[in-house]
Amino acid sequence: MKLSNSFFYTLREDAKDEDSRSGNLLVRSGMIKKSSAGIYMLMPMGKRVLKKIEDIVREEMDKAGSQELLMPSMILEDVYVKSGRREVFGSNMFTLKDRYQKDYVLGPTHEELFAIAASMKGKSYKDFPYNLYQIQTKYRDETRPRYGLIRVREFIMKDAYSFDIDLDGLHTSYMKMFHAYENIFDRLSLNYKIVKADTGAMGGLLSEEFQAICEIGEDVVVGCEHCDFSSNMEITEVVDEGDVSSETEKTLQMVETPNAKTIEEVAAFFHKEPKDFVKTLLYQVDGKEIVAFLVRGDRELNEAKACKLLDANGLELASFADVERITKAKVGFAGPVHLEGVRIIMDRQITHMKNFIVGANQSDYHYTNVNLKDFHADMVGDITSVTDGDKCPKCGAKLTFDKGIEVGNTFKLGTKYAKSLNLQYLDSNNQLQPVVMGSYGIGLERCMAAIVEQHNDASGIIWPKAVAPYQVAIVIVSMKDETQVKAANDLYEMLQSQGVEVLLDDRSERPGVKFKDMDLIGIPFRITVGRGISEGNVEFKIRGETDSVNVLFTEIKEYVCKLIQG
């Protein structure tokens, strides 16, 4: 591509409405343009990058035996009602009506339609296994889109689904996809970790995530200093260690605590540590029931674990009005003693405690010397998040923590969707059985953003060779020098004839502007044709490296081709 007659632009200043390094660099380099909150245009340069990511994904999926198809984006809402997921997605679904007032949604995911499509083939056990995939746009009405392409309302996703007759077959299909994912993310040059995760709205038997490690990641990837343990914080077990406290149980006592309602304030008042307290947190479960969760003062409620324990879809903090109605006190003084009208769910760590402090359900008062006999817990379980200093559930060593962007996920769905959508086959005994499914997703634009998050410097993006919009940039120092112009154009034609993707910067701009632009857009190799061409030399530089080298013009083609192929 020659820049002098192409759609090409860059921005000198940072984008004011981008809150991530990748979002800022992709906007500044002219690869994406925000059209509204969480919705982006992919400009020509960015589209080239995305296509290369897509090509890698497609190659590995095809190699693994998956067949590509394409599903509609507009789907009858009743499809999700029948599968039981309409309520789970709630307001995250974009909804619309057609001219006949039928209810439709813009597809947030396509398990249901794939199950319907699979019914066209899967009649007998002899028809299995098979695997189908698509690369298509999804729509989710995110409450707070952020981080550029990482949290958006419209995005391109590769989703694949395997179909088998039993769990053994599912495992075989799952591992094929698992290894295909490893190949994909290795080829994208991503630094990633594979972690066990919560099955969430997808449900099923197993979920694993491929997490690209970077500072702005929304997920916390938990590892171990000693072993290969790796898990999403949402499901990482807090190791239940230690015996019940040997303290003698004291007598329950109500104490006035004026102007002290937060853990920090109450701890200061009693000259205690946060771990000596028990917090009572009131949440609304699935928009219906209000439940009280008890966790140690130095711990945080893990909403994913709490949902799993209650078999619920989601939690929201109860409103101030509801808290005050239930506790009959100002917010900040809730406690389990004499708490009525709600279920109490207690973290299992509290079973080891004695003589702890809780809110008294009376404004400006707390109970001290509280013990388990002083209230009733309806359920006990692991409902808090691991924190620094906790032990590995696998080997007991110290846990480690990284932030990650979820770029891919794999699920063993089992028979959940087959049963709800009547996807069955006849077994060898001529009996109907539910089909066993797996699901496998990759966010293509998330991959693009994650690559930029991991591959950049102060000058801009540093694209890995496999996904760079162009492999080589040729910069002409002076467009007024006919020798430079001719040599650059000849080299441009020579490299193109070898299948090299070349960008020729033949704009009438100062050399410094051209060099900055090539660094910003992240082309892996730059050839500068300047005054040295009179002596038969050009300057060659690898993006991300400080030094350049002089190469004979007669040898530059072979020099570049060897580096590209290496």
C-alpha positions in Angstrom: 0.0 0.0 0.0 1.3 3.5 -0.9 0.3 6.0 1.7 0.2 9.0 -0.7 -3.1 7.8 -2.1 -4.5 5.8 0.7 -6.9 6.3 3.7 -4.3 6.7 6.4 -4.1 8.9 9.5 -2.7 9.0 13.0 -3.3 11.2 16.0 -0.6 13.1 17.8 -2.5 13.5 21.1 -3.8 10.9 23.5 -7.5 10.0 23.1 -9.3 11.7 26.0 -12.1 9.2 26.3 -10.0 6.0 26.3 -9.1 4.5 29.7 -6.6 1.8 28.6 -3.2 1.7 26.9 -4.5 -0.5 24.1 -7.6 1.6 23.4 -5.5 4.8 23.3 -2.9 3.4 20.9 -5.5 1.7 18.6 -7.3 5.0 18.3 -4.2 7.1 17.9 -2.8 4.7 15.2 -6.0 5.1 13.2 -7.0 1.4 13.7 -10.3 2.0 15.5 -12.7 4.9 16.0 -15.4 5.0 18.7 -18.9 5.7 17.3 -20.7 5.5 20.7 -20.1 4.0 24.2 -18.8 0.5 23.7 -19.2 0.5 19.9 -16.2 1.0 17.6 -15.5 1.3 13.9 -12.7 -0.9 12.6 -10.7 1.3 10.3 -8.7 -0.2 7.3 -5.4 -0.7 9.2 -7.2 -2.2 12.2 -9.3 -4.4 9.9 -6.2 -5.9 8.5 -5.0 -6.9 12.0 -8.3 -8.4 12.9 -8.4 -10.4 9.7 -5.0 -11.9 10.5 -6.3 -12.9 13.9 -9.4 -14.3 12.3 -7.3 -16.2 9.8 -5.2 -17.8 12.6 -8.3 -18.8 14.5 -9.9 -20.2 11.4 -6.8 -22.2 10.4 -6.6 -23.8 13.8 -10.3 -24.6 14.0 -10.3 -26.2 10.6 -7.2 -28.2 11.5 -9.0 -29.5 14.6 -11.9 -30.7 12.4 -14.5 -28.1 13.1 -16.7 -26.9 10.3 -17.7 -23.3 9.8 -21.2 -21.9 9.4 -22.9 -18.6 10.1 -25.9 -18.0 12.5 -28.3 -15.0 12.4 -27.8 -12.1 14.8 -31.5 -11.5 15.2 -33.1 -14.3 17.1 -36.7 -15.0 18.4 -36.7 -14.2 22.1 -38.6 -17.4 22.8 -35.6 -19.4 21.9 -33.8 -18.2 25.1 -37.0 -18.5 27.1 -37.2 -22.2 26.2 -33.6 -22.8 27.2 -34.1 -21.0 30.5 -31.5 -18.3 29.9 -33.7 -15.3 29.1 -34.0 -14.4 32.7 -30.3 -15.1 33.3 -29.2 -12.5 30.6 -31.8 -10.0 31.9 -31.2 -6.4 30.7 -27.9 -7.4 29.1 -29.9 -8.4 26.0 -30.7 -6.0 23.3 -34.4 -6.5 22.4 -36.6 -5.4 19.5 -40.0 -6.1 17.9 -40.6 -6.8 14.2 -43.6 -5.2 12.3 -45.8 -8.1 13.6 -44.9 -7.3 17.2 -42.9 -10.5 17.6 -40.2 -10.3 20.2 -36.6 -10.6 19.0 -33.2 -10.2 20.6 -29.7 -9.5 19.2 -27.8 -12.7 19.9 -25.4 -12.4 22.9 -24.4 -16.0 22.4 -25.7 -18.9 20.2 -25.8 -22.2 22.2 -29.5 -22.5 21.5 -29.3 -22.0 17.8 -26.4 -24.4 17.4 -28.4 -27.1 19.3 -31.3 -26.5 16.9 -28.9 -26.7 13.9 -27.4 -29.9 15.3 -30.8 -31.6 15.3 -30.6 -31.7 11.5 -27.8 -34.2 11.6 -27.8 -36.0 15.0 -30.5 -38.7 14.7 -28.4 -41.8 15.5 -25.4 -42.5 17.7 -23.6 -43.3 14.4 -23.9 -39.6 13.4 -21.5 -38.4 16.1 -19.1 -36.8 16.9 -19.0 -33.5 15.0 -18.0 -29.9 15.7 -19.4 -26.6 14.3 -18.1 -23.0 14.6 -18.8 -19.5 13.4 -17.1 -16.1 13.5 -19.8 -13.5 14.0 -20.9 -10.4 15.8 -22.4 -10.6 19.3 -24.4 -8.0 21.2 -24.5 -7.4 25.0 -25.8 -4.2 26.6 -23.0 -3.7 29.0 -23.8 -1.4 31.9 -20.4 0.3 31.8 -18.3 -0.3 28.6 -14.6 0.4 29.2 -11.0 -0.4 28.3 -11.4 0.1 24.5 -12.1 -3.2 22.8 -12.0 -5.2 26.0 -15.5 -4.4 27.4 -17.9 -3.5 24.6 -21.5 -3.8 23.5 -20.8 -5.2 20.0 -18.0 -7.5 19.4 -16.8 -10.3 17.0 -16.5 -13.7 18.5 -15.5 -17.2 17.4 -17.8 -19.7 19.0 -17.6 -23.4 18.5 -19.7 -26.3 19.7 -19.0 -30.0 19.9 -21.6 -32.8 19.8 -21.0 -36.2 21.3 -23.0 -39.2 22.7 -21.3 -39.5 26.0 -18.8 -37.8 28.4 -15.8 -39.8 27.1 -16.6 -38.4 23.6 -17.0 -34.9 25.1 -13.6 -35.1 26.7 -11.9 -36.1 23.4 -13.6 -33.3 21.6 -12.8 -30.8 24.4 -9.1 -31.7 24.4 -9.0 -31.1 20.6 -10.4 -27.6 21.1 -8.2 -27.0 24.1 -5.0 -27.8 22.1 -6.3 -25.7 19.2 -6.6 -22.8 21.6 -3.1 -23.2 22.8 -1.9 -23.1 19.2 -4.0 -20.0 18.5 -2.7 -18.0 21.5 0.8 -19.1 20.9 0.7 -17.9 17.3 -0.8 -14.6 18.5 2.3 -14.2 20.8 0.2 -13.7 23.9 1.5 -14.3 27.4 -1.5 -16.2 28.8 -2.5 -18.6 31.6 -5.1 -21.3 31.6 -7.3 -21.2 34.7 -10.3 -23.1 36.1 -13.3 -20.8 36.2 -17.0 -20.5 37.2 -19.4 -21.9 34.6 -21.7 -18.9 35.2 -24.6 -18.3 32.9 -23.3 -21.0 30.6 -23.7 -23.7 33.1 -22.3 -27.2 32.6 -19.6 -29.5 34.0 -16.3 -27.6 33.5 -15.1 -24.1 32.5 -11.6 -23.1 31.7 -10.4 -19.6 30.7 -7.4 -18.4 28.7 -6.3 -15.3 30.4 -3.9 -12.8 28.8 -1.8 -11.4 31.6 -1.8 -7.6 31.8 -2.3 -4.8 34.4 -5.8 -3.7 33.2 -7.2 -7.2 33.3 -10.6 -7.3 34.9 -10.1 -10.9 36.2 -7.8 -12.0 38.9 -5.8 -15.0 38.0 -4.7 -17.0 41.1 -1.6 -19.1 40.9 0.9 -20.8 43.2 4.5 -20.1 44.1 5.3 -23.8 44.2 2.9 -25.9 42.0 1.0 -25.6 38.7 -2.3 -24.6 40.4 -4.1 -21.9 38.4 -7.7 -20.6 38.9 -9.9 -17.6 38.5 -10.4 -15.8 41.8 -14.2 -16.4 41.4 -13.9 -20.0 42.2 -10.6 -20.4 44.1 -11.2 -22.1 47.4 -10.2 -20.4 50.6 -8.4 -23.1 52.5 -10.2 -23.9 55.7 -7.4 -24.3 58.2 -7.1 -24.1 61.9 -9.2 -25.4 64.8 -11.9 -23.7 66.7 -10.6 -21.0 68.9 -9.6 -22.2 72.4 -11.0 -19.0 74.0 -13.7 -19.3 76.7 -17.0 -18.1 75.4 -18.0 -14.8 77.1 -21.4 -13.2 77.7 -23.0 -11.4 74.8 -22.9 -7.6 75.4 -24.4 -4.6 73.5 -22.0 -1.6 73.3 -22.8 1.9 72.2 -20.5 2.8 69.2 -21.3 6.4 68.2 -20.2 7.4 64.7 -18.5 4.0 64.1 -20.1 1.9 61.5 -17.4 0.8 59.0 -15.1 -2.0 59.9 -12.1 0.4 60.2 -14.1 2.7 62.5 -15.4 0.0 64.7 -11.9 -1.7 64.9 -10.4 1.6 66.0 -13.2 2.0 68.6 -12.6 -1.4 70.2 -8.8 -1.5 69.6 -9.2 -4.7 67.6 -8.2 -6.1 64.2 -10.7 -6.4 61.3 -10.4 -10.2 61.6 -12.0 -10.0 65.0 -15.3 -8.8 63.4 -18.0 -10.4 61.3 -19.6 -8.3 58.6 -23.3 -8.7 57.8 -24.0 -7.9 54.1 -27.5 -7.8 52.8 -28.0 -8.6 49.2 -31.0 -9.0 46.9 -30.8 -12.4 45.1 -32.1 -12.7 41.6 -34.1 -9.5 42.1 -36.3 -11.2 44.6 -35.2 -12.5 48.0 -33.0 -10.5 50.4 -30.3 -12.6 52.0 -27.8 -11.8 54.8 -24.2 -13.0 54.2 -21.8 -13.2 57.1 -18.0 -12.9 56.4 -15.0 -12.2 58.5 -14.2 -8.5 58.8 -11.0 -8.8 56.8 -12.6 -10.7 54.0 -14.7 -9.8 50.9 -17.9 -11.7 49.8 -17.2 -13.6 46.6 -20.5 -13.1 44.7 -19.8 -16.0 42.2 -19.3 -18.5 45.1 -22.4 -17.1 46.9 -24.5 -17.5 43.7 -23.2 -21.1 43.3 -24.1 -21.9 46.9 -27.7 -20.5 46.4 -28.1 -21.8 42.9 -28.8 -18.1 41.9 -28.1 -16.1 38.8 -27.0 -12.8 40.3 -26.6 -10.6 43.4 -27.1 -6.9 44.0 -26.5 -5.0 47.3 -29.8 -4.4 48.9 -31.0 -0.8 48.8 -30.5 1.5 51.9 -34.3 1.5 52.3 -34.4 -2.3 52.4 -31.5 -2.5 54.8 -33.0 -0.1 57.2 -36.4 -1.8 57.0 -35.0 -5.2 57.8 -32.5 -4.2 60.5 -34.5 -1.4 61.9 -31.3 0.6 62.1 -29.1 2.9 59.9 -26.9 1.3 57.3 -23.7 0.0 58.9 -25.2 -1.6 62.0 -26.6 -4.9 60.5 -25.8 -8.1 62.5 -27.1 -11.7 62.7 -28.3 -11.6 66.3 -32.1 -11.3 66.4 -32.1 -10.6 62.6 -35.5 -11.7 61.4 -37.2 -12.2 58.0 -34.1 -13.1 56.0 -32.0 -16.2 55.5 -28.5 -16.1 57.0 -25.6 -17.5 54.9 -22.3 -17.8 56.9 -18.8 -18.2 55.6 -17.2 -21.4 57.0 -14.2 -19.5 58.5 -16.6 -18.0 61.1 -17.2 -21.5 62.6 -13.6 -21.2 64.1 -14.3 -17.9 65.8 -15.4 -17.0 69.3 -16.3 -13.8 71.0 -16.4 -11.7 67.8 -18.1 -8.4 67.2 -21.2 -7.7 65.0 -23.7 -5.0 64.3 -26.6 -4.9 66.8 -29.4 -4.0 64.4 -29.7 -0.8 66.3 -28.2 2.5 65.2 -24.8 3.3 66.9 -24.6 -0.1 68.7 -22.6 -3.3 68.2 -22.6 -6.6 70.0 -19.4 -7.9 71.5 -18.6 -11.5 72.6 -20.8 -13.0 69.9 -20.7 -16.8 69.5 -22.4 -19.3 67.2 -25.0 -20.1 69.8 -26.3 -16.5 69.6 -27.8 -16.8 66.2 -28.8 -19.3 63.6 -27.2 -19.7 60.2 -29.3 -21.3 57.5 -26.3 -22.3 55.3 -22.5 -22.5 55.8 -20.0 -22.5 53.0 -16.9 -21.0 51.3 -18.2 -17.6 50.2 -15.2 -15.3 50.4 -12.4 -14.5 48.0 -8.8 -15.6 48.5 -6.4 -12.8 49.4 -2.7 -12.2 49.8 -1.1 -14.7 52.2 -3.7 -17.5 51.6 -2.5 -21.0 50.9 -2.8 -23.0 47.7 -5.7 -25.5 47.8 -3.5 -28.0 46.0 -0.1 -27.9 47.8 -0.4 -25.5 50.6 2.2 -23.0 49.3 1.6 -19.3 49.1 -0.8 -18.1 46.4 0.1 -15.6 43.7 -2.1 -13.0 41.9 -2.1 -11.6 38.4 -4.6 -9.6 36.4 -5.9 -11.1 33.2 -8.1 -10.4 30.2 -10.2 -13.4 29.3 -9.5 -13.9 25.6 -10.9 -17.4 25.3 -13.0 -19.9 27.2 -13.9 -23.6 27.0 -16.9 -25.3 28.5 -18.0 -28.9 29.0 -21.7 -28.1 28.8 -22.9 -31.7 29.2 -26.6 -32.2 28.4 -28.0 -28.9 29.7 -28.9 -27.4 26.4 -29.8 -30.7 24.7 -32.4 -31.4 27.4 -33.9 -27.9 27.3 -34.1 -27.9 23.5 -34.9 -31.6 23.0 -31.7 -32.4 21.2 -31.6 -36.2 21.2 -30.2 -39.3 19.4 -31.1 -42.9 19.3 -28.5 -45.1 21.0 -27.5 -48.6 20.0 -30.5 -50.0 22.0 -32.8 -47.7 20.0 -33.4 -45.5 23.1 -33.5 -41.7 23.0 -30.6 -40.0 24.8 -29.7 -36.3 25.2 -26.7 -35.1 23.1 -23.6 -34.1 25.1 -22.2 -30.7 24.1 -19.1 -28.6 24.6 -18.7 -24.8 23.9 -15.6 -22.9 23.0 -15.3 -19.1 22.6 -12.7 -16.6 21.6 -13.1 -12.8 21.5 -11.2 -11.6 18.4 -11.2 -7.9 19.2 -10.2 -8.7 22.8 -7.3 -10.7 21.4 -6.3 -7.6 19.4 -6.5 -5.3 22.5 -4.6 -7.9 24.6 -1.8 -8.1 22.1 -1.4 -4.3 22.2 -1.5 -4.3 26.0 1.4 -6.7 26.0 3.3 -5.4 23.0 4.0 -1.7 23.1 6.5 1.0 24.2 6.6 4.7 24.6 6.5 5.2 20.8 3.4 3.0 20.1 2.4 -0.5 19.2 4.8 -3.4 18.5 2.8 -5.9 16.5 4.1 -9.5 16.4 4.9 -10.5 12.8 1.9 -12.8 12.6 -0.8 -10.1 13.1 0.9 -6.9 11.9 -1.1 -4.9 9.4 1.9 -4.9 7.1 5.2 -6.7 7.5 7.5 -4.1 6.2 7.4 -0.3 6.0 9.5 1.5 3.4 10.1 5.2 4.3 11.4 7.7 1.6 13.3 10.4 3.4 13.0 13.0 0.6 10.3 12.8 -2.0 12.2 15.5 -4.0 15.1 13.1 -4.5 14.4 11.1 -7.7 17.0 8.4 -6.8 15.4 7.8 -3.4 11.9 7.7 -4.9 12.9 5.3 -7.7 14.8 2.9 -5.4 12.0 2.8 -2.9 9.4 2.1 -5.6 11.6 -0.6 -7.1 12.1 -2.2 -3.7 8.3 -2.0 -3.0 7.6 -3.9 -6.3 10.4 -6.5 -5.6 9.1 -7.3 -2.1 5.5 -7.5 -3.2 6.5 -9.9 -5.9 7.9 -12.2 -3.1 4.5 -12.1 -1.3 5.7 -9.6 1.4 3.1 -7.2 2.7 4.6 -3.8 2.2 3.6 -0.3 3.1 5.4 2.5 1.2 5.4 5.9 3.0 5.7 8.2 0.0 3.9 11.2 1.6 5.4 14.6 1.4 6.0 14.7 5.2 9.1 15.4 7.2 11.2 12.2 7.9 10.6 12.5 11.7 6.8 12.5 11.1 7.1 9.4 9.0 9.3 7.6 11.5 7.0 8.4 14.4 4.0 7.2 12.4 5.6 3.9 11.5 6.6 3.3 15.2 3.0 4.2 16.3 1.3 1.8 14.0 3.8 -0.9 14.9 5.1 -2.3 11.6 7.7 -5.0 12.5 10.4 -4.0 10.0 11.3 -0.5 8.6 13.5 0.2 5.6 14.6 3.8 5.2 15.7 4.9 1.7 17.7 8.1 2.2 21.0 9.7 1.1 22.8 6.4 1.6 21.1 5.0 -1.6 23.7 7.0 -3.6 26.3 4.5 -2.2 23.9 1.5 -2.6 22.8 1.3 1.0 19.5 1.4 2.8 18.8 1.6 6.6 17.1 -1.4 8.2 15.5 -1.3 11.7 13.4 -3.8 13.7 10.5 -2.2 15.6 11.2 -2.2 19.3 15.0 -2.2 18.9 17.1 0.9 19.3 19.8 0.4 16.7 19.5 0.2 12.9 21.9 -1.4 10.4 22.9 -0.5 6.9 22.2 -3.1 4.2 23.2 -3.1 0.6 20.2 -2.4 -1.6 21.1 -5.4 -3.7 20.8 -7.7 -0.7 17.9 -6.1 1.2 15.2 -8.3 -0.5 16.8 -11.5 0.7 17.6 -10.0 4.1 14.0 -9.1 4.7 12.5 -12.3 3.3 14.8 -14.4 5.6 13.7 -12.4 8.7 10.0 -12.7 7.8 10.2 -16.4 7.3 12.3 -17.0 10.4 
